[in-house]
Every structure is written in C-alpha cells, then in structure tokens.
C-alpha cells in the first residue's frame, strides 16, 4: 500500500473580537464534515498540529488541500463574532512551515 502524502497548511486567524480557538476549530471541523461528507472527511485526515489565537497549523491529505481552503473561506462567523481564516502558506514539510512562522514572528 502506498503511503498517503500530506500537506501542512498555515492559517491566520483574524476576528472582530476575542474568539476561543477551540470554538473556531470545532466550527471548522463541522463545516468540513458537512462539505465533504463522512467518507471523504475520513480520507482527508484533517489534524490540528498547533493552534494559537493568531494562527493554526493543519495537516491534511494532499488531495484535500483545495477543499480545506474552500471551507476556510466559507467560515464567516463564530459565536456572533466575525472571523476570517486566511491561508498563509502550504508546505510539504513541517520544518519549512515553522521557518515561515519564525519569519512572521509568530513562533
């Protein structure tokens, strides 16, 4: 069996007020599940690697990066607060992604 390739996606969290990152992640997973369905949601293998109030690093199958971007753009509100999730960088290695984090001063 061939090993599935994965991508790491760096997402910036912009909000109109204080939003708990756990609420954002819960809403995103729900949106992703509704968008893909249970079968493809399992195939996407979406995982949260690191999360703060400024950014989130996701690991996802390389075949579902575009679907993740769509779901991120569909999310507009969490607990009646405006939210924008912007994809900053997509990488095949976590090391390169952490380098980008350091350049942004987020690490």
C-alpha positions, 0 to 999 in steps of 0.5 A: 500500500502506498503511503498517503502524502500530506500537506501542512497548511498555515492559517491566520486567524483574524476576528472582530473580537476575542474568539476561543480557538477551540470554538473556531476549530470545532466550527471548522471541523463541522463545516468540513464534515458537512462539505465533504461528507463522512467518507471523504472527511475520513480520507482527508485526515484533517489534524490540528498540529498547533493552534494559537489565537493568531494562527493554526497549523493543519495537516491534511491529505494532499488531495484535500488541500483545495477543499480545506481552503474552500471551507476556510473561506466559507467560515464567516462567523463564530459565536456572533463574532466575525472571523476570517481564516486566511491561508498563509502558506502550504508546505510539504514539510513541517520544518519549512512551515515553522521557518515561515512562522519564525519569519512572521514572528509568530513562533 
